[in-house]
Amino acid sequence: MNKFTGLTAVFASILIIGFSDVIHAKEMNAEAYTRRAVQLVKAGKQSEALADFTKAIELAPDKAVNYRNRAAFFVGVKQWEKAAVDYTKVLTLEKDDLASTLNRGFAYLQAGQIDQALPDFDIVLKAQPNSERALKYRAYVYSAKKQDMEAIADYSKAIELNPKDTDLIMARALLYVRSGDKDKALTEVNTVLQAKPSDVNALRLRAQLNADKDQTDAAIDDYTKVIALKPKEAQFYSARGYAKLKKGDKNGALEDFSKAIELEPDEGTYYTARSYIYQTQGDAGKAVEDLTRLIQMKPDNINLLNQRGDLYVKLNKFDDALADYEGVLAKDPKNTDALAGKGEAVAKKGDRRAGAEQLQQALKLATDPKQKADIQDKLRNIGVGPLQ
C-alpha cells in the first residue's frame, strides 16, 4: 500500500493551522501547542510532538482542525487506525469535509479495512466524480474484493484523467490478466513499456503473456532484458529457463536453471526442473545428484525417493535403488510405484523369481491403466509373462 502515500505526500503540508485574528487565550494556547508540535516533528521528536497535538485537542476539543492535525501526524508515522479515528472526529464536527473523508478512506485502506474504506470513496466520488485519487483507491478496493469489472471501470476513468500514469495502466493490465483478457493486458503492458522501456514489472508481465501465447522468442527476449536489469534475481533465470524449455532449447534451459541454483541454492523448484532436463538428456547420474539435493530438502517426499530409485535402476545401482524403494514402503506399504520398482531392481540384481513375485503384487494393487501397462512391460523385460 505504500504506493498510495501521495495522498499525504508532505506531512507538514496537511497540517492546518487556521485561526481567526480574534481568538480566545484558550485557543491561542492550542495554536501554540500545534506550532510547537510541527517543529518537534521536523526535529524528529515524535513522542513530544504527539503530546503537543493531543494537548491542543484538550484545550480546544470543539475545533476540527486540531483532530485533523493529529490525524495527519498519525498518517506521517503510519498509525493508520489512529488516523482514521481522528478523521472520524473531524467529520462529526465538519460532516461535509471531503478532504478528511478521502483521508479517512485512505487510512482505512492502509490499515487493511477495505470495507470501511469503500463508503468514504463513494461519498467523495459522488461529490467529485473526477477525483483521481478517490478513483484509484476505490479501484484498489474493488480489486481486493475481486470485483474486477468495477475496478477496471474506476482505473479506466482515472487513466482518462491522467493517461501518463503508468502505475494505473499496469494495475488495469493485471486486472485484465485475472479476468482472462490477455490480449488487452498485452496492449496495456506495451503502452507502459513505450513510456518506460526498462520497467521490470512490465517486461516480466509481457514475457509471461507472450509465453502463454506460445510466443517463446518474444518471452525469452523480455526475460533477457529483465536479467540485464536484475542480474542477481534467480527467479528471472528460472522463468527464462522454462521459456527455453518450452521452445525445445534444453541446453539453454539447463544453463538458466543452473544459474538460478547458483543464486538461490535452497529453492527446490530449480532442482526439479534441472533434474527433469538431465533425465530427458539421458544423464541419470546428474539427475540423481539433483534429486538427492531435493530429498535432503524434502525428506518426507516419497515421490522423490521413487524417482531416484528408478534412476538408480537405470544406472544399475540396484542396492541404492532398493534402499530408496524400502524407504517409501516403510511409509506406504502399498505404494505400487515402489513395489514395482523394487521388483524390477530385485530381478535385475539376479533373483528373477522374487522380482516377478514383487511385480505381480504391484500389478494386483495397481488401478491406473498406464501404471498397469508399465508393470506388465517390466515383467516382460525380465522374461516373465504378466498375470491377467
C-alpha positions in Angstrom: 0.0 0.0 0.0 3.0 2.4 0.2 2.3 3.4 -3.4 -0.6 5.4 -2.2 1.4 7.7 0.0 0.9 10.5 -2.4 -2.4 11.3 -0.7 -0.4 12.8 2.2 2.9 13.4 0.4 4.3 16.1 2.7 3.3 15.8 6.3 3.7 19.5 7.1 1.6 20.5 4.2 -1.5 18.9 5.5 -1.3 20.4 9.0 -3.9 23.1 9.0 -3.4 25.9 11.5 -6.1 28.2 10.5 -7.4 30.5 13.2 -9.1 33.9 13.1 -7.3 37.0 14.2 -9.7 37.3 17.1 -9.3 34.3 19.3 -9.6 33.5 22.9 -6.5 32.8 25.0 -7.5 29.2 25.3 -7.4 28.8 21.5 -4.1 30.7 21.3 -2.7 28.2 23.7 -3.9 25.4 21.4 -2.4 27.1 18.4 0.9 27.4 20.3 1.0 23.7 21.1 0.3 22.9 17.5 3.1 25.2 16.2 5.5 23.6 18.6 4.3 20.1 17.6 5.1 20.9 14.0 8.7 22.0 14.9 9.1 18.8 17.0 8.0 16.7 14.0 10.7 18.4 11.9 13.2 17.7 14.6 12.3 14.0 14.7 10.9 14.1 18.2 7.7 12.2 17.5 6.5 11.4 21.0 6.9 15.0 22.1 5.1 16.2 19.0 2.2 13.8 19.7 1.9 15.1 23.2 1.6 18.6 21.9 -1.0 17.7 19.2 -3.0 16.0 21.9 -2.7 19.0 24.3 -4.1 21.2 21.5 -7.1 18.9 21.3 -7.6 19.0 25.1 -7.5 22.8 25.0 -9.9 23.2 22.0 -11.9 20.0 21.7 -14.5 21.6 19.5 -12.1 22.6 16.8 -11.9 20.1 13.9 -8.5 21.5 12.8 -6.9 20.0 15.9 -8.1 16.5 15.2 -7.2 17.0 11.6 -3.6 17.9 12.6 -3.2 14.9 14.9 -4.7 12.6 12.2 -2.1 14.0 9.7 0.6 13.2 12.3 -0.7 9.6 12.6 -0.6 9.3 8.8 3.0 10.5 8.9 4.0 7.8 11.4 1.8 5.2 9.7 -0.5 4.7 12.6 -3.5 4.2 10.3 -6.2 3.1 12.7 -5.5 6.1 15.0 -5.6 8.4 12.0 -9.0 7.0 11.0 -10.3 7.7 14.5 -9.2 11.3 14.4 -10.6 11.8 10.9 -13.9 10.4 12.1 -13.9 13.0 14.9 -13.2 15.7 12.3 -16.2 14.5 10.3 -18.5 14.6 13.3 -17.6 18.3 13.6 -17.5 19.1 9.9 -19.5 16.4 8.1 -19.0 17.9 4.6 -15.2 17.9 4.7 -14.5 15.8 1.6 -10.7 16.0 2.1 -11.0 14.4 5.5 -13.4 11.8 4.1 -10.9 10.9 1.5 -8.1 10.9 4.0 -10.1 8.6 6.3 -10.8 6.2 3.5 -7.1 6.2 2.7 -6.2 5.5 6.4 -8.7 2.6 6.4 -7.2 1.3 3.2 -3.7 1.4 4.6 -5.0 -0.4 7.7 -6.5 -3.2 5.6 -10.0 -2.2 6.5 -11.3 -2.1 2.9 -14.9 -2.5 3.8 -14.7 0.7 5.9 -12.8 2.5 3.2 -15.2 1.9 0.4 -18.1 4.1 1.6 -15.7 7.1 2.1 -14.5 6.8 -1.5 -18.1 6.5 -2.7 -19.0 9.8 -0.9 -16.1 11.6 -2.4 -16.8 10.4 -5.9 -20.5 11.3 -5.6 -19.5 14.8 -4.9 -16.3 14.9 -7.1 -16.6 12.3 -9.9 -13.2 13.3 -11.3 -11.2 12.8 -8.1 -8.3 10.8 -9.5 -7.2 9.7 -6.0 -10.6 8.5 -5.0 -11.0 6.6 -8.2 -7.7 4.7 -7.9 -8.2 4.0 -4.2 -11.7 2.7 -4.9 -10.4 0.7 -7.8 -7.8 -0.9 -5.4 -10.6 -1.8 -3.0 -12.7 -3.4 -5.8 -9.7 -5.3 -6.9 -9.0 -6.6 -3.4 -12.7 -7.7 -3.3 -12.3 -9.4 -6.7 -14.9 -7.1 -8.3 -12.7 -6.8 -11.4 -15.2 -5.1 -13.7 -15.8 -2.3 -11.2 -12.1 -2.0 -10.6 -11.4 -1.8 -14.3 -14.1 0.9 -14.7 -12.5 3.1 -12.0 -9.0 2.6 -13.3 -10.2 3.5 -16.8 -11.7 6.7 -15.5 -8.5 7.6 -13.6 -6.5 6.8 -16.7 -8.7 9.2 -18.8 -7.9 11.9 -16.2 -4.1 11.0 -16.2 -3.2 9.0 -19.3 0.5 9.1 -18.5 0.2 7.4 -15.1 1.9 4.0 -15.9 1.1 2.7 -12.4 -2.6 2.9 -13.2 -2.1 1.3 -16.6 -0.2 -1.6 -15.0 -2.9 -2.0 -12.4 -5.5 -2.3 -15.1 -3.3 -4.7 -17.1 -3.1 -7.1 -14.1 -6.9 -7.0 -13.8 -7.2 -7.9 -17.4 -4.9 -10.8 -16.8 -7.0 -12.0 -13.9 -10.2 -11.6 -15.9 -8.8 -13.7 -18.7 -8.4 -10.9 -21.3 -4.7 -11.4 -22.0 -4.8 -9.5 -25.3 -6.0 -6.3 -23.6 -3.4 -6.9 -20.9 -0.6 -7.2 -23.5 -1.8 -3.9 -25.1 -1.6 -2.2 -21.7 1.9 -3.5 -21.0 3.1 -2.4 -24.4 1.8 1.1 -23.6 3.7 1.1 -20.3 6.9 -0.1 -22.0 6.7 2.6 -24.6 6.9 5.2 -21.8 9.2 3.2 -19.6 11.3 0.7 -21.6 13.2 -0.5 -18.5 10.2 -1.2 -16.3 11.0 -4.6 -14.8 7.4 -5.4 -13.8 6.1 -4.6 -17.2 8.8 -6.6 -19.0 8.2 -9.5 -16.8 4.5 -9.4 -17.3 4.9 -9.1 -21.1 7.2 -12.1 -21.0 4.7 -14.2 -19.2 1.9 -13.1 -21.5 4.0 -14.0 -24.6 5.0 -17.3 -23.1 1.3 -18.1 -22.6 0.6 -17.2 -26.2 3.5 -19.5 -27.3 5.5 -16.5 -28.4 8.6 -18.0 -26.8 11.2 -16.0 -28.6 9.5 -12.7 -27.5 9.2 -14.1 -24.0 12.9 -15.0 -23.9 13.9 -11.6 -25.3 12.0 -9.9 -22.5 13.3 -12.1 -19.8 16.8 -11.4 -21.1 16.1 -7.7 -20.7 14.9 -8.2 -17.2 18.0 -10.2 -16.3 20.2 -7.4 -17.6 18.4 -5.1 -15.2 18.2 -7.6 -12.3 21.2 -10.0 -12.8 21.1 -11.3 -9.2 17.5 -12.4 -9.3 17.3 -16.2 -9.6 13.6 -16.2 -10.5 14.2 -14.5 -13.8 16.7 -17.1 -14.9 14.2 -19.7 -14.0 11.4 -18.1 -15.9 13.7 -17.8 -19.0 14.7 -21.4 -18.5 11.1 -22.5 -18.7 10.6 -20.4 -21.8 13.6 -22.0 -23.4 12.5 -25.5 -22.4 9.1 -24.8 -24.0 10.9 -23.8 -27.2 13.0 -27.0 -27.0 16.3 -25.4 -26.1 17.2 -27.8 -23.4 20.9 -26.8 -23.2 19.9 -23.1 -22.8 17.3 -24.0 -20.2 19.9 -26.1 -18.4 22.2 -23.1 -18.2 19.5 -20.9 -16.8 18.4 -23.3 -14.1 22.0 -23.9 -13.1 22.4 -20.1 -12.8 19.2 -19.9 -10.7 20.6 -22.6 -8.4 23.9 -20.8 -8.1 22.0 -17.6 -7.0 19.4 -19.4 -4.8 20.6 -22.8 -3.8 17.8 -23.6 -1.4 14.9 -23.3 -3.9 13.7 -26.8 -4.7 11.8 -26.0 -7.9 15.0 -25.2 -9.7 16.5 -28.6 -8.9 13.2 -30.2 -10.1 13.4 -28.5 -13.4 17.1 -29.2 -13.9 16.7 -32.9 -12.9 14.0 -33.2 -15.5 16.3 -31.9 -18.2 19.1 -34.2 -17.2 16.7 -37.2 -17.3 15.4 -36.2 -20.8 19.0 -35.9 -21.9 19.8 -39.3 -20.6 22.2 -38.1 -17.9 20.8 -40.1 -15.0 23.9 -39.5 -12.8 23.4 -35.7 -12.7 19.7 -36.2 -12.3 20.3 -38.3 -9.3 22.5 -35.6 -7.8 19.7 -33.0 -8.1 17.1 -35.5 -6.7 19.5 -36.2 -3.8 19.6 -32.5 -3.0 15.8 -32.3 -3.2 15.4 -35.3 -0.9 17.7 -33.5 1.6 15.4 -30.5 1.4 12.2 -32.6 1.5 13.0 -35.9 3.3 9.3 -36.9 3.6 8.5 -36.7 -0.1 8.2 -40.3 -1.1 7.7 -39.4 -4.8 11.3 -38.1 -4.9 12.6 -41.4 -3.4 10.7 -43.3 -6.1 12.1 -41.1 -8.8 15.7 -41.5 -7.5 15.1 -45.3 -7.1 14.1 -45.5 -10.8 17.2 -43.6 -11.8 19.4 -45.9 -9.7 17.9 -48.9 -11.6 18.9 -47.2 -14.9 22.4 -46.8 -13.5 22.5 -50.4 -12.4 22.9 -49.3 -8.8 20.4 -51.8 -7.5 21.3 -51.7 -3.8 20.8 -47.9 -3.8 17.5 -48.3 -5.7 16.3 -50.9 -3.2 17.2 -48.6 -0.3 15.0 -45.9 -1.8 12.1 -48.2 -2.5 12.3 -49.6 1.0 12.2 -46.1 2.4 9.0 -45.5 0.5 7.4 -48.8 1.6 8.2 -48.1 5.2 5.9 -45.1 5.0 3.4 -46.5 2.5 3.5 -50.4 2.3 1.0 -50.5 -0.7 2.8 -47.9 -2.8 2.6 -49.5 -6.2 5.4 -47.5 -7.8 7.8 -48.6 -5.0 6.6 -52.2 -5.2 7.1 -52.3 -8.9 10.5 -50.6 -8.7 11.6 -52.9 -6.0 10.5 -55.9 -8.1 12.5 -54.7 -11.1 15.6 -54.0 -9.0 15.5 -57.4 -7.4 15.1 -59.1 -10.7 17.8 -57.2 -12.4 20.1 -57.9 -9.5 19.7 -61.6 -10.2 16.7 -63.0 -8.4 14.1 -63.1 -11.3 11.6 -65.2 -9.4 11.5 -62.9 -6.3 11.4 -59.9 -8.6 8.5 -61.3 -10.6 6.5 -62.0 -7.5 7.0 -58.4 -6.3 6.0 -57.1 -9.7 2.9 -59.3 -9.8 2.0 -58.0 -6.3 2.2 -54.4 -7.6 0.1 -55.4 -10.6 -2.7 -56.6 -8.4 -2.7 -53.4 -6.5 -2.5 -51.1 -9.5 -5.6 -49.3 -10.6 -4.3 -46.9 -13.2 -4.2 -48.4 -16.7 -1.0 -46.7 -17.6 0.7 -47.9 -14.4 -0.6 -51.5 -15.1 0.9 -51.4 -18.6 4.2 -50.2 -17.2 4.3 -53.0 -14.7 3.5 -55.6 -17.4 6.3 -54.2 -19.5 8.7 -54.7 -16.6 7.6 -58.3 -16.3 8.2 -58.9 -20.0 11.6 -57.3 -19.8 12.7 -59.7 -17.1 11.3 -62.6 -19.1 8.1 -63.3 -17.2 4.6 -63.1 -18.7 2.3 -60.9 -16.7 -0.7 -62.2 -14.8 -4.0 -61.3 -16.4 
